[in-house]
């Protein structure tokens, strides 16, 4: 048991020191502003939308309000909405906005990626950049200017921002900061932004060089990916440098009023993250238990050295969570609840696998999109 306690503490020390400083939340788009380019490149925003009546008005209004000096167009691809999404978008837009009705979903495609592909085709060859943004993302007026400046200054194939997620309801306050914390643990932004290594992205806000997207195989190359943003980031990084960071300039207004709403968001893609592998699922659950459940159990139920090791690991994980809690303006005491929050995510991962095997994997807006092996 003492060895187990030592392993727990060593794992958390390793995450703190050897995982690209993921927990520091220091990779942000407002750290260093890129200089403006000599000529502002043409940009077309592509907004895939399916039954987004609650948020699309604010999202489109924020795009039309961009103070971008270059040519800028907005394309909304309505993916079979039945709630008036297209009409609401038209009312919120201006001459820059074009709303298109999406074609029927082909076999082997997820709905969002099919809408994105149609947007790319409709944009043509005029824009240098494509801004892929969700219909629940509200952009600050200067966001596109900052994105384009960073992309041009760095010769980047993609600039992606992890939008600030809504954090108002009790379920959101308890669970959403951990979602971003776990995402950064899986994809440390400092490593993503290096020339070598794994690529990733945050799908709510991705500015992509159109020619580099075409050279990498286009959206069709990842047509069935449930975690489409990370798949696109990995695809583009094989052809060009990319950049990913936290931001206050893009906010998600999608509401998760109850824990079940957060669970639905997690279960949609959690098993896809594991490649639909039961072996990786078992390893992940074991790893989560060792990292998150074992330290408080040892601290509360153990004695002597084992209790001290468990308490040390528990306090260390709570300390690593603090920068993310500050970013979301949450109480530092949520750090002590991280084992319970991780248990919730573990349960969602198991539910994601169960949904997959009963043919309901990747459920989103009435579609089960996970491709069965």
HUQUIUR-V711041 format. One record per residue. N is the residue number from 1. OMEGA is omega in whole degrees, -180 to 180 (NA if undefined). BURIAL is 1 if it has 24 or more other C-alpha atoms within 12 Angstrom, else 0. Layout:
n-><N;N>
omega-><OMEGA;OMEGA>
burial-><BURIAL;BURIAL>
This chain:
n-><1;2;3;4;5;6;7;8;9;10;11;12;13;14;15;16;17;18;19;20;21;22;23;24;25;26;27;28;29;30;31;32;33;34;35;36;37;38;39;40;41;42;43;44;45;46;47;48;49;50;51;52;53;54;55;56;57;58;59;60;61;62;63;64;65;66;67;68;69;70;71;72;73;74;75;76;77;78;79;80;81;82;83;84;85;86;87;88;89;90;91;92;93;94;95;96;97;98;99;100;101;102;103;104;105;106;107;108;109;110;111;112;113;114;115;116;117;118;119;120;121;122;123;124;125;126;127;128;129;130;131;132;133;134;135;136;137;138;139;140;141;142;143;144;145;146;147;148;149;150;151;152;153;154;155;156;157;158;159;160;161;162;163;164;165;166;167;168;169;170;171;172;173;174;175;176;177;178;179;180;181;182;183;184;185;186;187;188;189;190;191;192;193;194;195;196;197;198;199;200;201;202;203;204;205;206;207;208;209;210;211;212;213;214;215;216;217;218;219;220;221;222;223;224;225;226;227;228;229;230;231;232;233;234;235;236;237;238;239;240;241;242;243;244;245;246;247;248;249;250;251;252;253;254;255;256;257;258;259;260;261;262;263;264;265;266;267;268;269;270;271;272;273;274;275;276;277;278;279;280;281;282;283;284;285;286;287;288;289;290;291;292;293;294;295;296;297;298;299;300;301;302;303;304;305;306;307;308;309;310;311;312;313;314;315;316;317;318;319;320;321;322;323;324;325;326;327;328;329;330;331;332;333;334;335;336;337;338;339;340;341;342;343;344;345;346;347;348;349;350;351;352;353;354;355;356;357;358;359;360;361;362;363;364;365;366;367;368;369;370;371;372;373>
omega-><177;178;178;179;178;178;179;-178;180;179;-180;174;178;178;-179;-171;-169;-176;174;-179;-175;-172;-173;-179;-174;178;-176;-174;180;178;-180;180;179;177;179;178;178;177;-180;-176;176;-178;170;175;178;-176;173;-174;175;180;-178;-177;-176;-172;-169;180;-180;-179;-179;178;179;177;179;-179;-180;179;-174;-176;-177;178;-175;177;-180;176;172;178;-178;-174;174;-179;178;-175;178;-179;-176;-179;178;179;180;-179;-178;-174;176;-176;180;-173;169;178;179;175;-177;176;180;-176;179;176;177;179;165;-174;-178;-178;177;177;178;-180;177;177;178;180;-179;-180;179;-175;-178;-175;172;-179;172;176;175;-178;-176;-178;174;-178;177;-176;170;-174;-178;-173;-178;177;-179;179;-178;179;179;-179;-179;-178;-177;-176;-172;174;179;166;-177;-180;171;-177;175;-177;179;-176;-174;-179;179;179;179;-179;-178;-166;-173;178;179;178;180;177;180;178;179;176;178;-176;180;-173;180;179;177;-174;174;179;-179;175;-174;175;178;179;174;-165;-179;-176;-179;174;-170;173;-174;-177;179;175;179;-179;-179;-180;178;-179;-179;-178;-180;-168;-176;-175;174;177;-168;-177;180;176;179;177;178;-180;-177;-177;176;-177;-175;175;179;179;-180;180;174;-179;166;-175;176;-177;172;178;177;-175;172;-172;-176;178;179;178;176;179;179;178;-178;-175;180;-172;-174;-179;175;178;-180;179;-179;-178;177;178;177;177;179;179;-180;180;177;-180;178;179;-179;-176;-169;-176;-174;-178;179;178;178;-179;-176;-173;-179;175;177;-176;-179;179;-180;179;178;179;179;179;-180;179;180;179;178;178;180;-180;-172;180;179;177;177;180;179;177;179;-180;178;-179;174;178;179;180;-177;176;178;179;178;176;176;180;176;177;178;178;177;178;177;178;180;178;-180;-175;175;172;180;-180;178;-177;179;179;176;180;171;-166;180;-180;-180;179;NA>
burial-><0;0;0;0;1;1;0;1;1;1;1;1;1;0;1;1;0;0;0;1;1;1;1;1;1;1;1;1;1;0;0;0;0;0;0;0;0;0;0;1;1;1;1;1;1;1;1;1;1;1;1;1;1;1;1;1;1;1;1;1;1;1;1;1;1;1;0;1;0;0;1;1;1;1;1;1;1;1;1;1;1;0;0;0;1;1;1;1;1;1;0;1;1;0;0;1;1;1;1;1;1;1;0;0;1;0;0;0;1;1;1;1;1;1;1;1;1;1;1;1;1;1;1;0;0;0;1;1;1;1;1;1;1;1;1;1;1;1;1;1;0;1;1;1;1;1;1;1;1;1;1;1;1;0;1;1;1;1;1;1;1;1;1;1;1;1;1;0;0;0;1;1;1;1;1;1;1;1;1;1;1;1;1;1;1;1;1;1;1;1;1;1;1;0;0;0;0;1;1;1;1;1;1;1;1;1;1;1;1;1;1;1;1;1;0;1;0;1;1;1;0;1;1;1;1;1;1;1;1;1;1;1;1;1;1;1;1;1;1;1;1;1;1;1;1;1;1;1;1;1;1;1;1;1;1;1;0;0;0;0;0;1;1;1;1;1;1;1;1;1;1;1;1;1;0;1;0;0;0;0;1;0;0;1;1;0;0;1;1;1;1;1;1;1;1;1;1;1;1;0;0;0;0;0;0;1;1;1;1;1;1;1;1;1;1;1;1;1;1;1;1;1;1;1;1;1;1;1;0;1;0;1;0;1;1;1;1;1;1;1;1;1;1;1;1;1;1;1;1;1;1;1;1;0;1;1;0;0;0;1;1;1;1;0;0;0;0;1;1;1;1;0;0>
